[in-house]
Amino acid sequence: MINRSTYQVQPQVRNFITWVTPLVSSERLLPHMWRSPKFGEWFCESVFDAYCRFDWGFSVQLPGETHLTRGRSFEENVNVLDRLKDILRESAAKGDTDNFLKSGIAVVQWGGVYRNVGRLVALGERALPNLCAAAEQLDPKNADTGRLSAVTDMNSGFSKIYSLLIDGFPIYDSRVACALAFLIRKFCQEKGLQEVPPELAVGLPPNRTKTSRDPSIDSLQFHKLRWGEEKEYAISNLKAAWLLEPLSEQGLFGELPGPRRLLALQSALFMIGYKPPEQHDQNITG
């Protein structure tokens, strides 16, 4: 059983945070680029630059509105997520299942994970109590990996909902996971580790695109999460929360408004993780 305080003092966790901090603060560069038939060409020079080049186009109908809200910049995404967060939390406080369900559906539609709409609809009246009970156990400040019995719905879509219900809980999808695992792998390579330390072993969510989002190489392997592994997914999401929390205070990220810091760092990883840097390249410099 692990909680935040016991996790963050683990020697290899502390070593990784020390190692990766110069990358987050831009003291070390991370040039990276990828091409996509859907998104075109993208590149960055550093982790913070990846945040500055954030790009996610969305079109979503918010609860109570008849028109679609569209956007693609970081600020446009933040604005719609803030509105959805307010609706989710207010409907949860009032026990308004209908509005809670509609806002949850809007969240997964914003994130492009439409397969989760059916699961939310199937939950129906149980959506509010089930997700709120899970959110209570997933709060990074108090979570314990040995007490996650209420987490019965967990994947990239539900991670997005929980990220709005819980302060300090990042979205953990295949792109964020890919970038985080890549950095962990590079740490292991530079430190001469033959295996990924268990405390840094994060799972890789399923990826429905043809783009590989698995930075594993040789003996440095990451577990591929399968459908139905809710607890394993939750533990990886919590590890991400506990790792990114102190890192979001570094460099220019730390100069952003408090609530934006974690979201900005998560967004940088999201952009980097569309496709991991080549397995044998020397992309990290400095």
Residue frames as qw, qx, qy, qz and C-alpha x, y, z in Angstrom:
[[0.000, 0.888, 0.460, 0.000, 0.00, 0.00, 0.00],
 [0.448, 0.023, 0.047, 0.893, 1.39, 3.37, -1.05],
 [0.044, 0.909, 0.386, -0.149, 0.20, 6.91, -0.45],
 [0.370, 0.886, -0.053, 0.276, 1.64, 10.26, -1.56],
 [0.307, -0.858, 0.395, -0.117, 3.98, 10.77, 1.37],
 [0.771, -0.299, 0.544, 0.140, 5.45, 7.27, 1.23],
 [0.772, 0.513, 0.293, 0.233, 5.70, 7.33, -2.58],
 [0.301, 0.925, -0.089, 0.216, 7.49, 10.64, -2.98],
 [0.345, -0.788, 0.507, -0.047, 10.28, 9.67, -0.56],
 [0.955, 0.071, 0.256, 0.134, 11.12, 6.43, -2.37],
 [0.449, -0.534, 0.394, 0.598, 14.82, 6.69, -3.42],
 [0.385, 0.158, 0.666, 0.619, 14.23, 6.02, -7.11],
 [0.097, 0.852, 0.501, 0.119, 11.25, 8.39, -7.18],
 [0.258, -0.890, 0.045, 0.373, 13.40, 11.13, -5.68],
 [0.476, -0.291, 0.547, 0.624, 16.22, 10.28, -8.10],
 [0.343, 0.495, 0.660, 0.450, 13.87, 10.50, -11.07],
 [0.021, -0.944, -0.325, 0.049, 12.38, 13.83, -9.96],
 [0.372, -0.731, 0.257, 0.512, 15.89, 15.23, -9.51],
 [0.462, -0.042, 0.656, 0.595, 16.92, 13.94, -12.94],
 [0.245, 0.592, 0.663, 0.387, 13.83, 15.15, -14.83],
 [0.130, -0.834, -0.301, 0.444, 13.56, 18.58, -13.15],
 [0.190, -0.482, 0.346, 0.783, 16.07, 20.27, -15.55],
 [0.128, 0.244, 0.784, 0.557, 14.00, 19.00, -18.47],
 [0.066, -0.764, -0.642, 0.022, 10.79, 20.42, -17.03],
 [0.212, -0.827, -0.100, 0.511, 12.51, 23.72, -16.18],
 [0.620, 0.778, 0.043, 0.085, 14.07, 23.88, -19.70],
 [0.318, -0.774, 0.509, 0.202, 17.65, 23.79, -18.39],
 [0.345, -0.135, 0.854, 0.365, 17.89, 20.74, -20.64],
 [0.482, 0.308, -0.267, -0.776, 16.19, 20.69, -24.02],
 [0.535, 0.137, 0.831, -0.064, 13.92, 18.03, -25.45],
 [0.343, 0.388, -0.398, -0.757, 13.65, 18.62, -29.21],
 [0.396, 0.187, 0.898, -0.045, 10.98, 16.41, -30.67],
 [0.421, 0.306, -0.245, -0.818, 8.81, 16.29, -33.76],
 [0.410, 0.178, 0.894, 0.008, 6.19, 14.08, -35.29],
 [0.301, 0.110, -0.441, -0.838, 3.95, 13.97, -38.35],
 [0.362, 0.280, 0.826, -0.328, 0.36, 12.85, -38.43],
 [0.084, 0.333, 0.710, 0.615, -2.06, 12.48, -41.36],
 [0.207, -0.769, -0.601, -0.066, -4.74, 13.99, -39.12],
 [0.356, -0.863, -0.157, 0.324, -2.82, 16.65, -37.19],
 [0.447, 0.859, -0.162, 0.192, -0.02, 17.51, -39.62],
 [0.669, 0.249, -0.416, 0.563, 3.52, 18.27, -38.44],
 [0.479, -0.859, -0.031, -0.177, 4.33, 19.27, -34.88],
 [0.685, 0.235, -0.410, 0.554, 7.59, 20.01, -33.10],
 [0.450, -0.889, -0.029, -0.076, 8.94, 21.38, -29.84],
 [0.420, 0.631, -0.498, 0.422, 12.33, 22.39, -28.45],
 [0.045, 0.219, -0.755, 0.617, 11.61, 21.71, -24.77],
 [0.123, -0.428, -0.879, 0.172, 8.93, 20.45, -22.42],
 [0.073, 0.588, 0.344, -0.728, 7.68, 23.99, -21.78],
 [0.185, 0.311, -0.474, -0.802, 7.70, 24.67, -25.52],
 [0.131, -0.213, -0.937, -0.244, 5.49, 21.60, -25.94],
 [0.008, -0.606, -0.651, 0.457, 2.95, 23.25, -23.65],
 [0.092, 0.551, -0.076, -0.826, 3.21, 26.50, -25.63],
 [0.265, 0.219, -0.681, -0.646, 2.50, 24.51, -28.81],
 [0.328, 0.211, 0.864, -0.318, -0.50, 22.68, -27.36],
 [0.399, 0.162, -0.414, -0.802, -3.14, 21.94, -29.98],
 [0.126, 0.216, 0.963, -0.097, -6.36, 20.00, -29.44],
 [0.325, -0.094, -0.329, -0.882, -9.40, 20.74, -31.57],
 [0.073, 0.272, 0.903, -0.324, -12.74, 20.03, -29.95],
 [0.377, -0.215, -0.327, -0.839, -16.43, 20.46, -30.64],
 [0.216, -0.231, -0.895, 0.313, -18.78, 19.76, -27.75],
 [0.360, -0.593, -0.336, -0.637, -22.30, 20.61, -26.62],
 [0.083, 0.157, -0.678, 0.713, -22.33, 21.70, -23.00],
 [0.123, -0.494, -0.844, 0.167, -25.27, 20.83, -20.72],
 [0.030, 0.744, 0.425, -0.515, -28.08, 23.36, -21.04],
 [0.082, 0.598, -0.317, -0.732, -26.82, 24.73, -24.36],
 [0.788, 0.477, 0.349, -0.173, -28.11, 24.07, -27.87],
 [0.509, 0.808, -0.297, -0.023, -25.03, 25.21, -29.77],
 [0.920, 0.006, -0.143, 0.364, -21.62, 23.58, -30.06],
 [0.272, -0.912, 0.264, 0.155, -18.62, 25.06, -28.30],
 [0.879, 0.371, -0.030, 0.298, -15.46, 24.79, -30.39],
 [0.149, -0.926, 0.346, 0.028, -11.80, 25.59, -29.93],
 [0.919, 0.229, -0.227, 0.228, -8.26, 24.24, -30.11],
 [0.238, 0.649, -0.453, 0.563, -5.84, 26.48, -28.18],
 [0.383, -0.076, -0.769, 0.506, -4.78, 25.75, -24.61],
 [0.155, 0.060, 0.361, -0.918, -6.88, 28.64, -23.27],
 [0.617, -0.017, -0.319, -0.719, -9.94, 27.59, -25.24],
 [0.652, -0.084, -0.753, 0.001, -9.59, 24.06, -23.88],
 [0.222, -0.061, -0.654, 0.720, -9.11, 25.37, -20.34],
 [0.349, -0.031, 0.083, -0.933, -12.20, 27.56, -20.61],
 [0.727, -0.096, -0.442, -0.517, -14.46, 24.68, -21.64],
 [0.606, -0.063, -0.747, 0.266, -12.94, 22.35, -19.02],
 [0.025, 0.032, -0.499, 0.866, -13.47, 24.96, -16.30],
 [0.564, -0.070, -0.090, -0.818, -17.13, 25.20, -17.26],
 [0.775, -0.061, -0.591, -0.213, -17.52, 21.42, -17.26],
 [0.397, 0.040, -0.719, 0.569, -15.72, 21.19, -13.91],
 [0.241, -0.075, 0.328, -0.910, -18.14, 23.69, -12.38],
 [0.720, -0.057, -0.273, -0.636, -21.16, 21.81, -13.73],
 [0.696, 0.016, -0.714, 0.078, -19.83, 18.43, -12.57],
 [0.272, 0.018, -0.669, 0.692, -19.02, 19.62, -9.07],
 [0.368, -0.063, 0.185, -0.909, -22.21, 21.62, -8.64],
 [0.765, -0.053, -0.394, -0.506, -24.40, 18.76, -9.86],
 [0.598, 0.007, -0.753, 0.274, -22.52, 16.34, -7.57],
 [0.038, 0.052, -0.545, 0.836, -23.08, 18.65, -4.59],
 [0.527, 0.022, 0.079, -0.846, -26.78, 18.95, -5.38],
 [0.480, 0.061, 0.867, -0.114, -27.27, 15.28, -6.22],
 [0.581, 0.593, -0.009, -0.557, -28.38, 16.27, -9.71],
 [0.687, -0.074, 0.686, 0.227, -27.81, 12.98, -11.53],
 [0.615, 0.691, 0.370, 0.082, -29.16, 14.19, -14.87],
 [0.191, 0.961, -0.201, 0.009, -26.81, 17.18, -15.14],
 [0.494, -0.595, 0.619, 0.134, -23.90, 15.14, -13.76],
 [0.743, 0.169, 0.620, 0.186, -24.42, 12.50, -16.43],
 [0.513, 0.830, 0.195, 0.097, -24.76, 15.07, -19.21],
 [0.037, -0.928, 0.369, 0.041, -21.59, 16.86, -18.15],
 [0.629, -0.366, 0.666, 0.165, -19.69, 13.55, -17.90],
 [0.719, 0.461, 0.487, 0.182, -20.77, 12.70, -21.43],
 [0.296, 0.953, -0.036, 0.046, -19.64, 16.14, -22.60],
 [0.374, -0.754, 0.519, 0.148, -16.22, 15.56, -21.01],
 [0.670, -0.089, 0.688, 0.265, -15.57, 12.31, -22.88],
 [0.574, 0.721, 0.357, 0.151, -16.87, 13.87, -26.10],
 [0.009, 0.965, -0.248, -0.083, -14.46, 16.78, -25.59],
 [0.433, -0.579, 0.670, 0.170, -11.68, 14.23, -25.21],
 [0.533, 0.443, -0.564, -0.450, -12.70, 12.30, -28.32],
 [0.007, 0.127, -0.984, 0.127, -13.26, 9.04, -26.43],
 [0.578, -0.067, -0.177, -0.794, -16.81, 8.48, -27.60],
 [0.588, -0.063, -0.802, -0.080, -16.83, 4.79, -26.67],
 [0.176, -0.093, -0.724, 0.661, -17.26, 5.87, -23.06],
 [0.416, -0.106, -0.050, -0.902, -20.61, 7.54, -23.78],
 [0.720, -0.152, -0.580, -0.350, -22.29, 4.14, -23.84],
 [0.519, -0.106, -0.717, 0.453, -20.74, 3.18, -20.51],
 [0.044, 0.003, 0.352, -0.935, -21.94, 6.41, -18.89],
 [0.579, -0.107, -0.269, -0.762, -25.42, 5.96, -20.29],
 [0.698, -0.131, -0.701, -0.062, -25.47, 2.38, -19.00],
 [0.291, -0.048, -0.649, 0.702, -24.51, 3.60, -15.53],
 [0.266, -0.660, -0.511, -0.482, -27.51, 5.93, -15.53],
 [0.493, -0.807, -0.064, -0.319, -28.58, 6.77, -11.96],
 [0.870, -0.386, -0.017, 0.308, -25.46, 5.03, -10.64],
 [0.587, 0.561, -0.053, 0.581, -23.09, 7.39, -12.46],
 [0.134, -0.819, 0.174, -0.530, -23.10, 10.09, -9.78],
 [0.735, -0.609, 0.255, -0.154, -22.64, 7.92, -6.67],
 [0.952, 0.055, 0.101, 0.283, -20.19, 5.55, -8.39],
 [0.558, 0.577, -0.074, 0.591, -17.91, 8.23, -9.81],
 [0.233, -0.820, 0.202, -0.481, -18.02, 10.38, -6.69],
 [0.867, -0.460, 0.190, -0.020, -17.11, 7.40, -4.51],
 [0.862, 0.224, 0.063, 0.451, -14.22, 6.61, -6.85],
 [0.252, 0.781, -0.096, 0.563, -13.12, 10.25, -6.87],
 [0.552, -0.775, 0.188, -0.245, -12.92, 10.23, -3.08],
 [0.902, -0.277, 0.254, 0.214, -10.51, 7.28, -3.17],
 [0.729, 0.418, 0.162, 0.517, -8.50, 8.77, -6.06],
 [0.080, -0.988, 0.054, -0.123, -7.77, 12.12, -4.41],
 [0.693, 0.421, -0.411, 0.416, -3.94, 12.22, -4.62],
 [0.147, -0.640, 0.431, -0.619, -3.66, 13.93, -1.23],
 [0.623, -0.318, 0.528, -0.482, -5.30, 11.03, 0.59],
 [0.880, 0.243, -0.282, -0.295, -5.28, 8.10, -1.85],
 [0.468, -0.457, 0.756, -0.036, -3.82, 4.75, -0.87],
 [0.431, 0.324, -0.710, -0.453, -3.12, 2.17, -3.57],
 [0.100, -0.046, -0.981, 0.162, -4.44, -0.52, -1.24],
 [0.214, 0.505, 0.660, -0.513, -7.84, 1.16, -0.93],
 [0.193, 0.250, -0.416, -0.853, -9.30, 1.55, -4.39],
 [0.241, 0.258, 0.934, -0.063, -12.34, -0.72, -4.11],
 [0.340, 0.693, 0.409, -0.487, -14.72, 2.02, -5.30],
 [0.155, 0.591, -0.466, -0.640, -12.83, 2.52, -8.57],
 [0.656, 0.224, 0.720, -0.030, -14.95, 0.36, -10.83],
 [0.574, 0.762, 0.269, 0.130, -14.82, 2.60, -13.92],
 [0.322, -0.777, 0.313, 0.441, -11.37, 3.68, -15.03],
 [0.714, 0.300, 0.394, 0.494, -9.86, 4.32, -18.45],
 [0.332, 0.060, 0.134, 0.932, -8.71, 7.34, -20.46],
 [0.198, -0.574, -0.437, -0.663, -12.26, 8.68, -20.68],
 [0.602, -0.704, -0.377, -0.014, -13.08, 8.33, -17.00],
 [0.608, -0.221, -0.140, 0.750, -9.64, 9.71, -16.10],
 [0.113, 0.364, 0.214, 0.899, -10.74, 12.92, -17.83],
 [0.471, -0.681, -0.379, -0.413, -13.89, 13.09, -15.69],
 [0.729, -0.520, -0.290, 0.338, -11.96, 12.42, -12.47],
 [0.497, 0.091, -0.032, 0.863, -9.44, 15.13, -13.41],
 [0.142, -0.509, -0.179, -0.830, -12.30, 17.66, -13.17],
 [0.684, -0.603, -0.336, -0.236, -13.76, 16.21, -10.00],
 [0.803, -0.467, -0.098, 0.357, -10.44, 16.00, -8.12],
 [0.038, 0.962, -0.270, -0.025, -7.88, 18.74, -7.54],
 [0.208, -0.681, 0.695, 0.096, -4.36, 17.70, -8.55],
 [0.730, 0.076, 0.679, 0.020, -5.47, 14.65, -10.55],
 [0.119, 0.494, -0.509, -0.695, -4.04, 14.71, -14.10],
 [0.859, 0.363, -0.032, -0.358, -5.60, 13.16, -17.16],
 [0.381, -0.427, 0.798, 0.192, -3.81, 9.89, -17.87],
 [0.831, 0.466, 0.109, -0.282, -4.34, 8.76, -21.44],
 [0.918, 0.148, 0.174, 0.323, -2.11, 6.96, -23.96],
 [0.445, 0.747, -0.077, 0.489, -0.33, 10.19, -24.95],
 [0.334, -0.819, 0.316, -0.343, 0.43, 11.44, -21.43],
 [0.896, -0.328, 0.301, 0.012, 1.46, 7.93, -20.38],
 [0.841, 0.413, 0.050, 0.347, 3.72, 7.54, -23.41],
 [0.235, 0.808, -0.233, 0.487, 5.60, 10.77, -22.68],
 [0.552, -0.694, 0.361, -0.289, 5.95, 10.02, -18.97],
 [0.956, -0.107, 0.253, 0.103, 7.16, 6.48, -19.67],
 [0.683, 0.611, -0.079, 0.393, 9.63, 7.82, -22.24],
 [0.050, -0.825, 0.354, -0.439, 11.16, 10.15, -19.64],
 [0.782, -0.471, 0.373, -0.166, 11.32, 7.31, -17.12],
 [0.945, 0.220, 0.119, 0.211, 13.01, 5.12, -19.71],
 [0.454, 0.737, -0.216, 0.451, 15.60, 7.81, -20.49],
 [0.423, -0.744, 0.389, -0.342, 16.25, 8.18, -16.77],
 [0.929, -0.212, 0.304, -0.004, 16.86, 4.45, -16.51],
 [0.815, 0.478, -0.003, 0.328, 19.18, 4.50, -19.52],
 [0.184, 0.813, -0.299, 0.465, 21.25, 7.41, -18.21],
 [0.525, -0.628, 0.460, -0.345, 21.48, 5.81, -14.76],
 [0.264, 0.381, -0.884, -0.063, 22.45, 2.43, -16.18],
 [0.599, -0.043, 0.617, -0.509, 19.40, 0.63, -14.81],
 [0.011, 0.085, -0.926, -0.367, 18.57, -2.70, -16.43],
 [0.126, -0.529, -0.828, -0.138, 14.91, -2.67, -15.43],
 [0.210, -0.595, -0.114, -0.767, 12.30, -0.02, -14.70],
 [0.027, 0.074, -0.755, 0.651, 12.10, 0.32, -10.90],
 [0.112, -0.491, -0.863, -0.031, 8.71, -0.92, -9.62],
 [0.066, -0.658, -0.417, 0.624, 7.89, 2.47, -8.11],
 [0.122, 0.509, -0.276, -0.806, 8.35, 4.11, -11.53],
 [0.118, 0.109, 0.912, 0.378, 6.65, 1.35, -13.51],
 [0.440, 0.356, 0.216, -0.796, 3.62, 3.07, -15.04],
 [0.548, 0.311, 0.772, 0.082, 1.13, 1.27, -17.26],
 [0.032, 0.169, -0.462, -0.870, 0.44, 2.16, -20.89],
 [0.567, 0.373, 0.456, -0.576, -3.28, 2.59, -21.69],
 [0.600, 0.360, 0.664, 0.264, -4.72, 1.01, -24.84],
 [0.044, 0.526, -0.244, -0.814, -4.20, 3.09, -27.96],
 [0.670, 0.488, 0.536, -0.162, -6.70, 2.82, -30.80],
 [0.403, 0.832, -0.245, -0.292, -4.51, 4.57, -33.37],
 [0.928, 0.296, -0.108, 0.199, -1.86, 2.93, -35.54],
 [0.202, 0.770, -0.419, 0.437, 0.82, 5.09, -33.91],
 [0.746, -0.172, -0.558, 0.319, 2.91, 3.18, -31.39],
 [0.240, -0.800, 0.180, -0.520, 2.89, 4.78, -27.96],
 [0.913, -0.395, -0.005, 0.099, 5.13, 2.30, -26.25],
 [0.178, 0.873, -0.437, 0.123, 8.62, 3.65, -25.45],
 [0.856, -0.377, 0.353, 0.021, 9.77, 0.27, -24.06],
 [0.551, 0.677, -0.489, -0.009, 13.17, -0.93, -25.23],
 [0.442, 0.322, -0.797, 0.257, 15.15, -4.08, -24.48],
 [0.409, -0.272, -0.807, 0.329, 14.78, -4.89, -20.77],
 [0.064, 0.181, 0.318, -0.929, 13.20, -1.50, -19.98],
 [0.174, -0.342, -0.800, -0.461, 9.61, -2.55, -20.47],
 [0.318, -0.011, 0.329, -0.889, 6.30, -0.98, -19.47],
 [0.250, 0.285, 0.913, -0.152, 3.12, -2.96, -18.81],
 [0.217, -0.159, -0.483, -0.834, 0.34, -2.50, -21.34],
 [0.373, 0.119, 0.595, -0.702, -2.91, -1.94, -19.52],
 [0.079, -0.229, -0.879, -0.411, -5.84, -3.99, -20.68],
 [0.473, -0.394, -0.223, -0.756, -9.54, -3.27, -20.60],
 [0.798, -0.444, -0.366, -0.179, -10.88, -4.18, -17.18],
 [0.670, -0.073, -0.407, 0.616, -7.68, -3.40, -15.25],
 [0.161, -0.892, -0.205, -0.369, -9.28, -0.54, -13.35],
 [0.652, -0.731, 0.031, 0.198, -7.09, -0.79, -10.24],
 [0.715, -0.070, 0.255, 0.648, -3.86, -0.99, -12.25],
 [0.263, 0.656, 0.299, 0.641, -4.95, 1.99, -14.33],
 [0.364, -0.901, -0.153, -0.182, -5.83, 3.94, -11.18],
 [0.733, -0.527, 0.100, 0.418, -2.43, 3.21, -9.62],
 [0.571, 0.209, 0.288, 0.740, -0.62, 4.48, -12.74],
 [0.006, 0.803, 0.285, 0.524, -2.78, 7.60, -12.73],
 [0.556, -0.828, -0.062, 0.046, -1.92, 8.19, -9.06],
 [0.735, -0.231, 0.177, 0.612, 1.79, 7.70, -9.71],
 [0.360, 0.520, 0.300, 0.714, 1.51, 10.30, -12.47],
 [0.269, -0.889, -0.213, -0.302, -0.22, 12.68, -10.05],
 [0.691, -0.676, 0.044, 0.251, 2.45, 12.21, -7.38],
 [0.677, -0.012, 0.263, 0.687, 5.28, 12.67, -9.90],
 [0.255, 0.594, 0.343, 0.681, 3.85, 15.65, -11.76],
 [0.354, -0.883, -0.307, 0.016, 2.78, 17.57, -8.64],
 [0.502, -0.675, 0.119, 0.528, 6.31, 18.69, -7.61],
 [0.505, 0.076, 0.482, 0.712, 7.45, 18.99, -11.23],
 [0.139, 0.775, 0.497, 0.364, 4.66, 21.42, -12.10],
 [0.328, -0.910, -0.095, 0.234, 6.29, 23.92, -9.72],
 [0.644, -0.292, 0.319, 0.632, 9.52, 24.00, -11.70],
 [0.328, 0.050, 0.448, 0.830, 10.78, 26.65, -14.13],
 [0.213, -0.065, -0.240, -0.945, 8.26, 28.57, -16.18],
 [0.459, -0.402, -0.753, -0.248, 5.52, 26.10, -15.23],
 [0.410, -0.438, -0.592, 0.539, 5.85, 27.36, -11.65],
 [0.051, -0.170, -0.033, 0.984, 5.20, 30.91, -12.82],
 [0.290, -0.332, -0.637, -0.632, 1.76, 30.04, -14.22],
 [0.554, -0.388, 0.160, -0.719, -1.38, 30.58, -12.10],
 [0.377, -0.308, 0.818, -0.307, -1.60, 27.79, -9.51],
 [0.765, 0.223, 0.510, -0.323, -4.50, 25.78, -10.99],
 [0.680, 0.675, -0.177, -0.224, -2.93, 25.95, -14.47],
 [0.101, -0.693, 0.710, 0.075, 0.47, 24.46, -13.59],
 [0.538, -0.077, 0.839, -0.029, -0.40, 20.78, -13.51],
 [0.672, 0.601, 0.392, -0.183, -2.72, 21.11, -16.49],
 [0.332, 0.856, -0.336, -0.207, 0.02, 22.87, -18.48],
 [0.193, -0.511, 0.834, 0.077, 2.59, 20.16, -17.70],
 [0.623, 0.203, 0.745, -0.127, 0.08, 17.42, -18.45],
 [0.591, 0.755, 0.146, -0.242, -0.72, 19.18, -21.75],
 [0.119, 0.763, -0.599, -0.210, 2.97, 19.31, -22.66],
 [0.375, -0.212, 0.902, 0.018, 3.25, 15.56, -22.11],
 [0.653, 0.490, 0.513, -0.264, 0.08, 15.06, -24.14],
 [0.497, 0.811, -0.184, -0.250, 1.69, 16.76, -27.13],
 [0.032, -0.617, 0.780, 0.098, 5.06, 15.00, -26.78],
 [0.452, -0.100, 0.874, -0.147, 3.39, 11.63, -26.34],
 [0.742, 0.459, -0.029, -0.488, 1.53, 11.55, -29.64],
 [0.911, 0.308, -0.237, 0.139, 4.56, 9.57, -30.73],
 [0.674, -0.665, 0.144, 0.288, 7.58, 8.86, -28.53],
 [0.139, 0.825, -0.502, -0.219, 10.99, 10.12, -29.62],
 [0.794, 0.343, -0.496, -0.076, 12.92, 7.46, -31.51],
 [0.898, -0.434, -0.070, 0.022, 14.10, 4.68, -29.27],
 [0.822, -0.111, 0.031, 0.558, 17.78, 5.06, -30.08],
 [0.317, 0.771, 0.068, 0.548, 18.02, 8.79, -30.70],
 [0.477, -0.152, -0.378, 0.779, 19.74, 11.43, -28.63],
 [0.041, -0.754, -0.417, -0.507, 16.84, 13.87, -28.40],
 [0.491, -0.848, -0.165, 0.111, 17.52, 14.99, -24.86],
 [0.589, 0.462, -0.156, 0.644, 20.30, 17.57, -24.87],
 [0.246, -0.861, 0.089, -0.437, 21.93, 19.96, -22.48]]
